[in-house]
Amino acid sequence: MPTAPQELVLRARIILASATREPVRPMAARFGTSPTTLCLWRKRYRDHGVDGLRTGHRTGRRRVITDADERRV
């Protein structure tokens, strides 16, 4: 699984490659992702710009460990 910065790089590459009008399926295969995921990031970029490429907060269980505890470990 890529780290957060790698995820941003992949998403930025998807957006840049979209400007070449390459078809979705070959582009998704080249980036090793699904056409659905590729279209999701293109839509988020179209709707929100660069900020849309960042991973948002997710719902779920609250953190048990604090940021300070994590840095200390």
C-alpha positions as MATLAB code, in Angstrom:
seq = 'MPTAPQELVLRARIILASATREPVRPMAARFGTSPTTLCLWRKRYRDHGVDGLRTGHRTGRRRVITDADERRV';
ca = [
       0.000    0.000    0.000;
       1.482    3.385   -0.941;
       2.229    5.992    1.675;
       0.243    9.230    1.743;
       2.730   11.224   -0.373;
       2.854    8.396   -2.933;
      -0.940    8.420   -3.074;
      -0.906   12.148   -3.856;
       1.703   11.616   -6.581;
      -0.399    8.884   -8.183;
      -3.506   11.070   -8.086;
      -1.618   14.014   -9.588;
      -0.269   11.769  -12.354;
      -3.797   10.590  -13.110;
      -4.956   14.207  -13.460;
      -2.000   15.166  -15.654;
      -2.471   12.102  -17.858;
      -6.154   12.959  -18.224;
      -5.160   16.114  -20.081;
      -3.800   13.909  -22.905;
      -7.289   12.461  -23.450;
      -5.979    8.909  -23.096;
      -8.905    6.466  -22.730;
      -9.781    5.492  -19.163;
      -9.148    1.726  -19.328;
      -5.599    1.893  -20.767;
      -4.736    4.723  -18.371;
      -6.051    2.748  -15.390;
      -4.042   -0.297  -16.466;
      -0.911    1.825  -16.838;
      -1.314    3.215  -13.307;
      -2.291   -0.147  -11.813;
      -5.698    1.016  -10.638;
      -9.291    0.364  -11.642;
     -11.187    2.547  -14.105;
     -13.667    3.304  -11.299;
     -10.914    4.615   -9.027;
      -9.397    6.637  -11.841;
     -12.761    8.253  -12.585;
     -13.295    8.968   -8.885;
     -10.083   11.008   -8.654;
     -10.796   12.823  -11.900;
     -14.249   13.791  -10.587;
     -12.895   14.889   -7.212;
     -10.319   17.053   -8.980;
     -12.976   18.526  -11.252;
     -15.271   19.283   -8.274;
     -12.693   20.429   -5.684;
      -9.417   21.162   -7.458;
      -6.131   20.086   -5.871;
      -7.745   19.871   -2.412;
      -9.987   17.109   -3.770;
      -6.935   14.885   -4.276;
      -6.241   14.694   -0.552;
      -7.631   11.841    1.499;
     -10.451   13.107    3.667;
     -11.268   12.196    7.221;
     -13.100    8.943    7.542;
     -15.786    7.954    9.972;
     -15.221    5.039   12.259;
     -13.735    4.191   15.587;
     -12.071    7.045   17.429;
      -8.320    6.915   17.961;
      -7.199    5.249   21.170;
      -3.649    6.605   21.041;
      -2.858   10.330   20.963;
      -0.482   12.005   18.504;
       1.960   12.624   21.350;
       1.919    8.930   22.336;
       2.448    7.927   18.712;
       5.487   10.216   18.345;
       6.924    8.884   21.595;
       6.691    5.283   20.338;
];
